[in-house]
Amino acid sequence: MPPRVLDRDAALALLHEDHGGGDAGLTLAFVDAVQRETRGDPASYFESHWLAFAMETSRLEGRIVDLSAFRDG
């Protein structure tokens, strides 16, 4: 499948509407990592999974989750 070309300005305008613009930063960091073929390390993989689990806990329980406390159990 050939790569898709996205209108960056239109995408950023949409992303700034939700989550106070935080989605835009995450999306741009992801696109940058893919374009540069950035390789992570095991520590960063674990950190990203802890973050995802904490976000899901926050969503399900409707509360702010302290990541350090979440990791410590």
Backbone bond lengths (Angstrom), bond angles and torsions (degrees), N, CA, C in turn:
res aa  C-N    CA-C-N  psi(-1)  N-CA   C-N-CA  omega(-1)  CA-C   N-CA-C  phi
1 M - - - 1.446 - - 1.533 108.35 -
2 P 1.327 117.89 128.27 1.466 120.20 -179.86 1.530 110.62 -70.15
3 P 1.338 117.73 153.51 1.468 119.85 178.98 1.520 111.09 -64.68
4 R 1.328 115.18 148.23 1.466 120.50 177.35 1.519 109.12 -91.95
5 V 1.305 116.57 144.38 1.457 122.11 176.49 1.520 107.69 -100.79
6 L 1.326 115.69 124.21 1.456 120.46 -179.13 1.516 110.17 -108.48
7 D 1.311 116.14 145.57 1.455 121.73 173.22 1.525 106.76 -79.69
8 R 1.322 116.42 102.75 1.469 121.81 -174.27 1.524 112.08 -57.88
9 D 1.320 118.54 -44.80 1.462 120.97 -177.72 1.522 111.83 -63.56
10 A 1.324 116.82 -41.35 1.469 120.20 178.91 1.522 110.23 -66.41
11 A 1.314 116.82 -40.90 1.464 120.29 179.48 1.523 110.75 -64.66
12 L 1.328 117.25 -42.32 1.466 120.15 179.28 1.519 111.82 -65.17
13 A 1.327 116.97 -37.95 1.466 119.86 178.47 1.522 110.43 -61.28
14 L 1.316 117.14 -41.83 1.464 120.68 178.10 1.521 111.47 -67.61
15 L 1.314 116.94 -40.83 1.458 120.57 -176.96 1.519 112.65 -67.52
16 H 1.323 117.46 -31.71 1.461 120.29 -178.59 1.519 112.36 -70.94
17 E 1.319 117.65 -12.46 1.459 120.46 -178.83 1.523 112.10 -73.62
18 D 1.308 118.69 -32.50 1.461 121.99 -174.28 1.520 111.87 -110.00
19 H 1.321 115.40 151.34 1.461 123.59 175.48 1.519 112.55 54.98
20 G 1.323 117.59 32.52 1.454 121.05 175.61 1.511 114.40 63.15
21 G 1.303 117.68 22.18 1.456 121.28 179.27 1.514 114.00 89.39
22 G 1.324 117.66 -3.44 1.464 120.56 -179.49 1.515 112.99 -62.92
23 D 1.325 116.34 -31.54 1.466 119.94 179.75 1.524 111.29 -61.59
24 A 1.321 116.49 -35.72 1.466 119.94 -178.23 1.522 110.63 -62.42
25 G 1.319 117.00 -44.93 1.461 120.45 179.81 1.512 112.23 -62.79
26 L 1.336 116.19 -43.12 1.463 120.13 178.34 1.521 111.32 -63.58
27 T 1.319 115.51 -42.58 1.462 119.91 -178.94 1.521 110.85 -65.20
28 L 1.325 116.82 -44.52 1.464 119.82 179.93 1.529 111.33 -64.85
29 A 1.323 117.57 -38.86 1.467 120.49 177.70 1.524 110.50 -64.08
30 F 1.335 116.41 -40.28 1.464 120.32 178.56 1.525 110.69 -64.20
31 V 1.333 116.57 -48.18 1.468 120.52 -179.44 1.526 109.98 -60.69
32 D 1.336 117.08 -42.30 1.460 121.20 178.73 1.529 110.88 -60.96
33 A 1.330 116.93 -44.05 1.469 120.80 -179.72 1.524 111.24 -63.73
34 V 1.334 116.75 -39.77 1.465 120.36 179.37 1.526 110.25 -67.52
35 Q 1.339 116.43 -44.23 1.459 119.56 -178.84 1.526 111.89 -64.09
36 R 1.313 116.71 -36.74 1.470 120.78 -178.96 1.529 112.02 -87.75
37 E 1.330 115.86 -2.94 1.466 121.62 -176.25 1.527 110.43 52.88
38 T 1.339 114.62 44.76 1.455 121.76 -179.77 1.520 109.97 -63.94
39 R 1.300 115.94 132.40 1.464 121.91 177.28 1.521 108.08 -103.33
40 G 1.302 115.37 135.88 1.452 120.04 176.90 1.513 110.70 -92.53
41 D 1.310 114.13 -173.85 1.455 120.34 175.73 1.525 107.42 -127.79
42 P 1.328 118.05 166.51 1.470 119.74 -177.42 1.525 113.72 -54.15
43 A 1.328 117.67 -38.37 1.471 119.93 -179.76 1.527 111.01 -61.85
44 S 1.323 117.47 -41.72 1.467 119.54 -179.81 1.524 111.11 -70.51
45 Y 1.334 117.83 -31.02 1.463 120.15 176.52 1.526 110.45 -65.92
46 F 1.335 116.22 -44.80 1.466 119.54 178.48 1.525 110.79 -63.53
47 E 1.325 116.55 -42.25 1.467 120.62 -179.68 1.523 110.77 -60.66
48 S 1.322 117.43 -43.03 1.463 120.01 -179.30 1.527 111.14 -65.99
49 H 1.326 117.09 -34.91 1.467 119.44 178.03 1.525 111.17 -70.90
50 W 1.340 117.46 -41.20 1.469 119.39 175.87 1.525 109.97 -58.37
51 L 1.323 116.32 -42.77 1.458 120.81 179.63 1.522 110.82 -61.83
52 A 1.321 117.44 -43.73 1.466 120.77 179.37 1.526 111.33 -63.74
53 F 1.329 117.18 -42.32 1.473 120.00 178.32 1.524 110.93 -64.14
54 A 1.328 116.96 -40.93 1.466 120.72 179.07 1.528 110.91 -65.76
55 M 1.327 116.78 -39.54 1.470 119.48 178.36 1.521 110.93 -63.87
56 E 1.312 116.96 -41.28 1.462 119.93 179.47 1.525 110.74 -66.97
57 T 1.321 117.56 -38.76 1.462 120.69 175.68 1.523 109.97 -61.40
58 S 1.320 116.88 -43.47 1.462 121.47 178.09 1.525 110.90 -60.16
59 R 1.324 115.80 -44.51 1.467 120.01 -179.47 1.521 111.07 -63.70
60 L 1.316 116.80 -46.54 1.467 120.75 -176.32 1.524 112.81 -69.71
61 E 1.338 116.16 -36.52 1.458 119.98 -175.97 1.521 113.52 -97.48
62 G 1.340 116.78 -5.60 1.459 120.74 177.54 1.518 113.63 63.39
63 R 1.320 116.69 38.58 1.463 119.92 -178.82 1.524 110.30 -142.06
64 I 1.330 115.42 163.05 1.457 121.16 174.93 1.522 107.93 -78.92
65 V 1.315 116.43 135.04 1.462 121.68 -179.16 1.524 108.93 -111.98
66 D 1.330 115.91 124.69 1.462 121.64 174.50 1.530 107.43 -79.00
67 L 1.320 117.14 116.99 1.462 120.77 -173.21 1.528 112.24 -62.96
68 S 1.325 117.74 -39.78 1.470 120.00 179.33 1.517 110.92 -62.58
69 A 1.319 116.58 -46.51 1.467 120.58 179.14 1.527 110.57 -65.94
70 F 1.319 116.81 -36.81 1.464 121.38 179.63 1.530 110.08 -62.19
71 R 1.342 116.11 -44.05 1.461 120.83 -179.91 1.526 111.78 -64.06
72 D 1.324 115.45 -37.06 1.470 120.37 -176.95 1.522 112.62 -76.46
73 G 1.330 116.38 -9.66 1.457 121.31 175.17 1.481 113.77 84.25
